[in-house]
Amino acid sequence: MKLALTPEPEAPKMAPPRPPRTQWSWWLAAAALAAGLFLRIWPWAGFTGTGFDEAIYRDNVIRLEKVGLSAYPFICQRYLEDQRKPDVITKLPPTRFLYVYTAWMWKEYEFGDAPPVNPHTEHFAQRDPALVSLHHVACLFSCLGLIVSGLAAWRILGLRALPGVLALMAFSPLQIHLAQHALIDGVFTFWAILNLWLVWENLQRPNDLRLLTALAVSLTMMVMTKENSFFVYLALGGLVVTNRWAKFGTVTPGLLIAGIIGPALGVLALVLLAGGFPQFTEIYHLLVTKAETLTYAIKTGDGPWYRYVVDLLLLSPLVLILAIGGVFTQVRKRPAYVYLVAFVGFSYAVMCNVRYGMNLRYASIWDLPLRALAAAQVGALAARFGSWQSWVTGVAIAALCAYDLRQYHLFFVHGGLYELVTGGLLQVVKILK
């Protein structure tokens, strides 16, 4: 008897595996990074002239080219001779050394011995070697700041938070503005965010010599960039003290030593560059005392403690509102958000009390914490949509990015703003006419 052989059923075809969520996170983060770098590098600002600060930085680059690095105390001495005159307005000090020095190196590499361009020349800001070099350095550090912001978001908040935070940072109107001009604030923001991240890393991985060294070097560079490093340093010190109750990580003697040695080396370098401790202290004394009599500073740099809140609400209202909501919903869940909120709180408490010294440009150091809170709040609200949470979160983040891009165009392209004072912001939105 023959048995009929029946063919075996074919195995069902398997659908191709979907990329894991982590892979999607990296791809979205890469897209956000590319968009942010393009927005910073592409020249599209409405104001194309030369600002007061930029002209002073240019003069210092030209002086450094003439006398050389070894004669930098001579540049500081000339600054003191000029500022001691009672009828001379306050000027930015040459002790903002790192920005000037980096721009000088850039000029030597790109332009060589090319002479300065006459300030009355057409398109002067786009043709003068020193100014162009300053702008390129500011743009470079703004791009590096975006990269460091992404790394910090990944390491502090985790991979799931990375795409949203990086996207909001990429489209930040303030960060794009700082990249479009020869301003020092984008350079300083890079060092501030890097130090914020490195303190967190050292709290999580105590006694790692590489991390301790990186923190000390980063603090040194921050001190040599701008005197506002004092505010950031106080905020970082507040985080270390708060760790006793918040339990961010582990504070070790090595962390404390690195936190002392780094700034001390920065101050020592500035003292040598200034030509001695008396000259160093006189530079900052004149800067503070003359700033309090500067007409422009008196008219635009003062206000109540909530002035920064008002300015941020005018420039990026949706992000600020979501960030405030995130303070109430995220801080209770994760110490990482306590860490970011505490940094803003400590630095804000000092910066809002500087007489005639408030400007929205200085608030750029808070962009990462605020946008991290805003992204987290978007995710929390999207959780109500169940299985659609990821899609809703992505659409909402994209909408926020589009709105911030519209804000940049409104204030800095159509409005042509350069200085970020409250009066100018109010005029752009037609509250003042």
C-alpha positions in Angstrom: 0.0 0.0 0.0 1.5 3.3 -1.1 1.3 6.2 1.3 0.7 9.6 -0.3 3.2 12.1 0.8 1.8 15.5 1.5 4.1 18.5 1.1 5.1 20.2 4.2 3.5 23.6 4.7 5.8 26.5 4.0 7.0 28.4 7.0 5.3 31.8 7.3 7.4 34.6 6.0 8.7 36.8 8.9 8.2 40.5 8.6 11.6 42.4 8.6 12.5 43.4 12.1 11.8 47.0 13.0 14.7 49.1 14.1 14.9 49.2 17.9 13.8 52.3 19.6 17.4 53.1 20.5 18.3 53.2 16.9 15.5 55.6 16.1 16.7 57.8 19.0 20.1 58.1 17.5 18.8 58.8 14.0 16.4 61.5 15.3 19.2 63.1 17.3 21.5 63.1 14.3 18.8 64.9 12.2 18.3 67.5 15.0 22.1 68.0 15.2 22.4 68.5 11.5 19.5 71.0 11.4 21.0 72.9 14.4 24.5 73.1 12.9 23.0 74.4 9.6 20.9 77.1 11.3 24.0 78.3 13.2 26.4 78.3 10.2 24.1 79.7 7.5 24.3 83.6 7.6 20.7 84.9 7.8 20.7 87.5 10.6 18.9 90.8 9.9 21.6 92.9 11.6 24.9 92.7 9.6 26.8 95.7 11.1 29.3 95.8 13.9 28.2 96.0 17.5 29.9 97.8 20.3 31.3 94.6 21.9 32.5 93.2 18.6 34.5 96.4 17.8 36.3 96.1 21.1 37.1 92.4 20.6 38.4 93.3 17.1 40.7 95.9 18.6 42.2 93.4 21.0 42.8 90.9 18.3 44.6 93.5 16.2 46.7 94.6 19.3 47.6 91.0 20.0 48.7 90.5 16.4 51.0 93.6 16.7 52.7 92.9 20.0 52.5 89.1 20.4 51.4 86.9 23.2 54.4 87.7 25.4 53.5 91.4 25.5 49.8 90.8 26.5 50.4 92.7 29.8 51.1 95.8 27.6 47.5 95.4 26.1 46.1 95.3 29.6 48.2 98.3 30.7 46.8 100.3 27.7 43.3 99.3 28.8 44.0 100.6 32.3 45.4 103.9 31.1 42.3 104.4 29.0 39.8 103.4 31.6 41.4 105.5 34.3 40.3 108.6 32.4 37.0 109.9 34.0 35.4 110.9 30.7 36.0 107.5 29.0 33.1 105.0 29.0 33.6 101.5 30.2 34.9 99.0 27.8 35.1 95.2 27.8 38.4 94.0 29.5 41.2 92.2 27.7 41.1 89.6 30.4 38.4 87.9 28.3 41.5 86.3 27.0 40.4 82.9 25.5 38.0 84.4 23.0 40.5 87.0 21.8 43.4 84.5 21.7 41.4 81.9 19.8 40.3 84.5 17.2 43.8 85.6 16.8 44.9 82.0 16.1 42.1 81.6 13.6 43.1 84.8 11.8 46.7 83.7 11.6 45.6 80.4 10.0 43.0 81.8 7.6 44.2 85.3 6.8 47.9 85.3 7.7 49.3 88.9 7.6 46.2 90.4 6.0 45.8 94.0 7.3 42.6 95.3 9.0 39.9 96.7 6.7 38.8 100.3 7.0 35.7 100.5 9.2 34.0 102.7 6.6 34.4 100.1 3.9 31.2 98.6 2.6 30.3 95.2 4.2 33.1 95.9 6.7 31.9 93.2 9.2 32.1 90.5 6.5 35.5 91.6 5.1 37.7 92.5 8.1 40.0 89.6 9.0 39.8 90.1 12.8 36.0 90.5 12.8 35.5 87.5 10.5 37.8 85.4 12.7 35.9 86.4 15.9 32.6 85.5 14.2 33.9 82.1 13.1 35.1 81.3 16.6 31.8 82.3 18.1 29.9 80.2 15.5 32.3 77.2 16.1 31.8 77.3 19.9 28.0 77.6 19.4 28.1 74.5 17.2 30.3 72.7 19.8 27.8 73.9 22.5 25.0 72.1 20.7 27.0 68.9 20.5 27.9 69.1 24.2 24.3 69.8 25.0 23.3 66.6 23.3 26.0 64.6 25.1 25.0 66.2 28.4 21.3 65.4 27.8 22.2 61.8 26.9 24.4 61.2 29.9 22.2 63.1 32.5 18.7 62.2 31.3 19.2 59.1 29.2 18.9 58.2 25.5 15.1 58.6 25.3 15.4 62.2 26.3 18.2 63.0 23.8 16.2 63.6 20.5 13.7 66.0 22.1 16.2 68.0 24.1 18.7 68.2 21.2 15.9 69.3 18.8 14.8 72.1 21.1 18.4 73.2 21.6 19.0 73.1 17.9 16.2 75.6 17.2 16.8 77.9 20.2 16.5 81.5 18.9 19.0 82.7 21.5 21.6 80.1 20.6 21.2 80.7 16.8 21.6 84.5 17.4 24.8 84.1 19.3 26.3 82.0 16.5 25.4 84.7 13.9 27.6 87.4 15.5 31.1 87.9 16.9 29.8 87.7 20.5 31.5 85.9 23.4 28.3 84.6 25.0 28.1 81.5 22.8 31.7 80.6 23.7 31.0 81.1 27.4 27.8 79.0 27.1 29.8 76.1 25.7 32.1 76.1 28.8 29.3 76.5 31.2 27.3 73.5 29.8 30.5 71.4 29.6 31.2 72.1 33.3 27.6 71.4 34.3 27.9 68.0 32.5 31.4 67.2 33.9 30.3 67.9 37.5 27.4 65.4 37.0 29.8 62.8 35.5 32.2 63.2 38.4 29.3 62.7 40.9 28.2 59.5 39.1 31.8 58.1 38.6 33.8 59.3 41.6 37.6 59.3 41.6 37.9 58.9 37.8 41.2 60.7 37.1 40.3 61.5 33.5 37.0 63.1 34.5 38.6 65.0 37.3 41.3 66.3 34.9 38.7 67.2 32.3 36.7 69.2 34.9 39.7 71.1 36.1 40.8 72.0 32.6 37.2 73.0 31.7 36.9 75.2 34.7 40.3 76.9 33.9 39.1 77.6 30.3 35.8 79.0 31.6 37.5 81.4 34.0 39.8 82.6 31.1 36.8 83.3 28.9 34.6 85.7 30.8 34.1 87.1 34.3 30.6 85.6 34.4 32.3 82.4 35.2 31.9 83.5 38.8 28.2 83.0 38.6 28.4 79.6 37.1 31.1 78.5 39.6 28.8 79.5 42.5 26.0 77.5 40.9 28.2 74.5 40.5 29.3 74.8 44.1 25.7 75.0 45.2 25.1 71.7 43.4 27.9 70.0 45.2 26.6 71.3 48.5 23.0 70.3 47.7 24.1 66.8 46.9 24.1 66.1 50.6 20.3 66.1 50.5 19.5 65.6 46.8 21.8 62.6 46.4 22.9 63.3 42.8 25.9 61.1 43.3 29.1 60.9 45.4 31.2 64.0 46.4 34.8 63.0 46.8 37.9 65.0 47.9 39.2 64.6 44.4 36.1 66.5 43.0 36.6 69.3 45.6 40.3 69.6 44.7 39.6 69.7 41.0 36.9 72.3 41.7 39.5 74.5 43.4 42.6 73.9 41.2 40.8 74.5 37.9 39.6 78.1 38.7 42.8 78.9 40.6 44.8 78.1 37.5 42.5 80.2 35.4 42.9 83.2 37.8 46.7 82.7 37.9 46.9 82.8 34.1 44.8 86.0 34.0 47.0 87.6 36.6 50.1 86.8 34.6 48.5 88.1 31.4 47.4 91.3 33.2 50.9 92.0 34.3 50.4 91.3 38.0 47.8 91.1 40.7 47.3 94.8 41.2 46.6 95.3 37.5 44.3 92.3 37.5 42.2 93.6 40.4 42.1 97.1 39.0 40.8 95.9 35.7 37.8 94.3 37.3 37.3 97.2 39.8 37.1 99.7 36.9 34.8 97.4 34.9 32.3 97.2 37.8 32.5 100.9 38.9 32.3 102.3 35.4 29.5 100.0 34.3 27.3 101.5 37.1 27.7 104.9 35.5 27.3 103.9 31.9 24.1 105.5 30.4 23.3 102.5 28.2 23.6 100.1 31.1 21.5 102.2 33.4 18.7 102.4 30.7 18.8 98.8 29.6 20.5 96.6 32.2 18.4 97.0 35.3 15.0 95.7 36.4 13.2 93.5 38.9 14.4 90.0 39.8 11.9 88.5 37.3 13.2 90.4 34.3 14.8 87.3 32.8 11.5 85.5 33.1 9.8 88.4 31.1 12.6 88.4 28.5 12.5 84.6 28.0 8.7 84.7 27.9 8.9 87.2 25.0 11.5 85.2 23.1 10.5 81.6 23.7 7.1 81.6 25.5 6.0 78.0 24.8 9.3 76.5 25.9 9.3 78.6 29.1 5.7 77.7 30.0 6.4 74.0 29.4 9.6 74.2 31.4 7.8 75.8 34.4 5.3 73.0 34.2 8.1 70.5 34.1 9.5 71.8 37.3 6.3 70.7 39.1 6.0 67.3 37.3 9.5 66.1 36.7 11.5 67.2 39.8 9.6 64.7 42.0 10.5 61.8 39.7 14.2 62.0 39.0 17.2 63.6 40.7 18.6 64.6 37.3 15.9 67.2 36.9 16.5 68.4 40.4 20.1 68.9 39.3 19.2 71.0 36.3 16.6 73.1 38.2 19.0 73.7 41.0 21.7 74.9 38.6 19.2 77.5 37.1 18.1 78.5 40.6 21.5 79.1 42.1 22.8 81.0 39.1 19.6 83.0 38.6 19.7 84.1 42.3 23.0 85.7 41.7 22.6 87.0 38.2 19.2 88.8 38.8 20.9 90.9 41.6 23.7 92.4 39.4 23.0 96.1 39.2 22.8 97.3 35.6 24.1 93.9 34.5 21.1 92.0 33.2 20.9 91.0 29.5 19.1 88.1 27.9 22.4 87.0 26.3 23.6 86.0 29.7 20.6 83.6 30.1 22.0 81.4 27.3 23.5 79.2 30.0 20.0 78.2 31.1 18.8 77.0 27.7 19.8 73.3 28.2 18.0 72.9 31.6 14.9 74.8 30.4 14.6 72.9 27.2 15.2 69.6 28.9 12.3 70.4 31.3 10.1 71.5 28.4 10.8 68.2 26.4 10.0 66.2 29.5 6.8 68.0 30.1 5.8 67.4 26.4 6.4 63.7 27.0 4.3 63.7 30.2 1.4 65.4 28.5 1.7 63.0 25.5 1.5 60.0 27.9 -2.3 60.6 28.0 -2.5 59.3 24.4 -1.4 55.8 25.3 0.2 53.9 22.4 0.3 57.1 20.4 2.6 58.8 22.9 5.7 58.6 20.8 4.0 60.1 17.7 2.3 62.8 19.7 5.6 63.7 21.4 7.4 63.9 18.1 4.8 66.1 16.5 4.7 68.4 19.5 8.5 68.7 19.6 8.5 69.4 15.8 5.8 72.1 16.3 7.9 73.7 19.1 10.9 73.8 16.9 9.0 75.4 14.1 7.6 78.0 16.5 11.1 78.8 17.8 12.3 79.1 14.2 9.5 81.6 13.6 10.5 83.5 16.7 14.1 83.8 15.5 12.9 85.1 12.2 10.5 87.5 13.9 13.1 89.0 16.3 16.4 88.6 14.5 15.7 88.6 10.8 12.6 90.7 10.3 13.1 92.7 13.5 16.9 93.0 13.0 17.6 92.9 16.7 21.2 92.7 17.9 21.1 93.7 21.6 18.7 91.6 23.6 17.2 94.2 26.0 13.6 94.2 27.1 12.7 97.4 25.2 13.8 96.0 21.8 11.9 92.7 22.4 8.8 94.6 23.3 9.0 96.7 20.2 9.3 93.7 17.9 6.1 92.2 19.3 4.5 95.6 19.1 3.8 96.0 22.8 5.9 99.2 22.5 5.7 101.3 19.4 
